[in-house]
Amino acid sequence: MCGIVGVVARSPVNQLLYDGMTVLQHRGQDAAGIVTAEGHSFHMHKGKGLVRDVFRTRDMRNLVGHMGIAHCRYPTAGSAASEAEAQPFYVNSPYGIVLGHNGNLINAEELRRDLFVADRRHVNTNSDSEILLNVLAHEIHDASAGRERLNPDIIFTAVAGVHRRVKGAYAVVAMVAGHGMLAFRDPHGIRPLIIGRADTEKGVEFLVASESVTVDTLGFKVMRDVAPGEAILVDESGNFHSRQCAPNPELNPCIFEFVYLARPDSVIDGISVHESRRNMGVSLADKIEAMGLKDQIEVVIPIPDSSRPSALEVATKLGKPYREGFIKNRYIGRTFIMPGQELRKKSVRQKLNAMANEFRGKNVLLVDDSIVRGTTSREIVQMARESGANKVFFASAAPPVRFPNVYGIDMPTRGELIATGRTEDEIATLIGADAVIYQDLDALIDDVRRLNPSIKRFDCSCFDGVYVTGDVSQEYLDGVEAGRRDGESTDTRLSSYQLDLGLSRVD
């Protein structure tokens, strides 16, 4: 999971791009980068760390130009990612192209071999984003057939070539030197991408970003989401072009965006993230009542932050008090890249503290957005018991996570996922709860889809093991898991305590 922003404006864009990345900081905290364009020249600065740590005043002064793109990258778990993999990436032929990418390519290694053998292009890092950049560059070279000047037809033909060659999930923002800003989305629309517009005294400005909250906070107005398979091109003069570049596009957004990943104040593919989480709470309350647990619950407590809308609706529907029983320390140092279990437990205690008076002598229902490994859930249950709770019930607004996500969220291996091969009673025993209640998948899908009934299907692969692109083999999954066990870093790995707690979230 990463955050991408692109702007074509009538004035310098460096501050807009910086502000856009801070708004999307929850989507990427390992590295950040900005590239601006001034005529045929690119100006780049990128590095490891939070946006506020990567950029200084001198860096911003050097990022001149009225067009630019930015990227913030999510951290890996238990490994030190190379600074060379910070985005955007640059290639000098043809024309000069920079690119930032959110997603994951299924056939990255096949593409890497093809680029080296057939396309005669060298990829210098392990990032699939650099592979994607080189595929795009090769397709632009072929489509332009040696012409000096590009036009929208050539660029859209190149994007169609990317769609034919690339498998997986990708939302992309790029710039071609001297020509304009390009953005496109994979034919399944798995990762989000939205367009904004601002009418200024100097003319029209355009913005693309991962989430609508960026459009809102930067003073633009939402135009629409980029359609699956669609490409948009804004040239240096601010002329807007768009074209469908895939033969059979179908919108299949990642449902985990609504469960956890996206900010609650965003709207993705016409669906309010906040409203979807409220719906999840209502359905979860129905499940709890059907299990006969309502009368045993005395108070409902959320695990901050992203579970709050669901927990509030659970409490309202059950007619139980809603209380804030955990206080998050937002100012602790970055401790989320940690090698061992004991450090992870220590981090939970440092970042989250229980208020004993909300637990003492009560039967409490803890509500979280999801349970992944269960390590953090177990620690939280223990904190509740140490604070004097009589009984601790644990509810997840998401169904059991039993399968890896290969579309830009690198979940733990199936062996590390607590729900794989276990019943809810067994999971409750493992985390020390009196009972565990999971949302039903059908209910979750309905909770999200009712806000935009035109969407027929979501990517729910981490819950049901069904991969919407239809090209994820068991051999590929085995390779991903083997790579994780061998300690290979990936672009978007989430650690269990981040998924369980939302420790890195800003909502």
Secondary structure, DSSP 8 states (H G I E B T S, - for coil): --EEEEEE-SS--HHHHHHHHHHTGGG--SEEEEEEEETTEEEEEEEES-HHHH--HHHHHH--SSEEEEEEE---SSS---GGG-S-EEE-SSS-EEEEEEEEETTHHHHHHHHHHTS-----SS-HHHHHHHHHHHHHHHHHTT-SS--HHHHHHHHHHHHHH--EEEEEEEEETTTEEEEEE-TT--S--EEEEEEETTEEEEEEESSHHHHHHTT-EEEEE--TTEEEEEETT--EEEEE-SSS-----BTHIIIIIS-TT-EETTEEHHHHHHHHHHHHHHHHHHTT-GGG--EEEE-TTTTHHHHHHHHHHHT--B---EEE-TTS----S-SSHHHHHHHHHHHEEE-GGGTTT-EEEEEES--SSSHHHHHHHHHHHHTT-SEEEEEESS----S---SS-B---TTT-TTTT--HHHHHHHHT-SEEEE--HHHHHHHHHTT-TT----B-HHHH---TTS---HHHHHHHHHHHHTT---SSB--HHHHHH-TT---
